[in-house]
């Protein structure tokens, strides 16, 4: 299991400086990873690998937490 906790749209907040090159946010109950000109729906993008579950989406604190659980391989 991968547990991820990030600040919502931190790259925008940091003006894309330093390590802040990508933004995370929830759109239509799906985690969206984006930067200008590129975007990924992580639920779709990682769907073959595992199940992505949003644990916390708190816009007031700008905190987004989600987990990715591995799907057992089929034989």
N, C-alpha and C positions, 0 to 999 in steps of 0.2 A: 504494500500500500504506500502511496505517495501522498503526503499531507502538505498542502500549499497554503500559505497565508501571505497575502500581498495587500498593498494599498491600491485602491481603485484609481485607475488612470494616473499613476505616479509619474509616468514619462511626460505627460502634459504638464503636470504640476511642477516638475523639475526642468521643464523646457528642453527635454531630450538630452540633458547633459550627463556626463559621467556614464555610469552603468544603466541609466534610465532611458532605454531605447524602445521598450514595448509597454503597452497599456493593457490592463485586465479590467473587464467590467462584465456585468450580467445584462444580457439583452434577450428578451423573450424566454426567460428562465434557462438560458444557456450561457456558459462562460465564453466570452469573446476576448481573444488576444489580438491586438491591433497596433498599428502605427500608420501614419499617413501613407496611403497607397497600397497597404497590405492588411489583410485581416483573416483570422481563422476562428471558426466555431470549434472550440476544443471538444465539445461533445461529439461532433461529427468526425473531426480530425483524429481523435484518439479512440473512437468507437470500437475498432477492431482489436485494440490492445486491452481495454478495460472499461469499467463503468465509472463515470465521473459524477460525483454528487456534490452539490453546493451545501456546505455546512453553515456558512454565515455570509450574509450580504448586507452589511450595515453602512448605508450611504452617509449617515451622520458622522461616523468615525472613519469613513472611507476604507473600511476593512472588509476584504473578501477572503473567505477561507473555503477551500474545496479539497476533495480527496479523489484519488484515482485508484481503484481496486482492479487488480489484474484478473482477466478472464482466464479460467483454466483452459489450456489447449485441448482441442477435440482430437480424438484418435481416428 
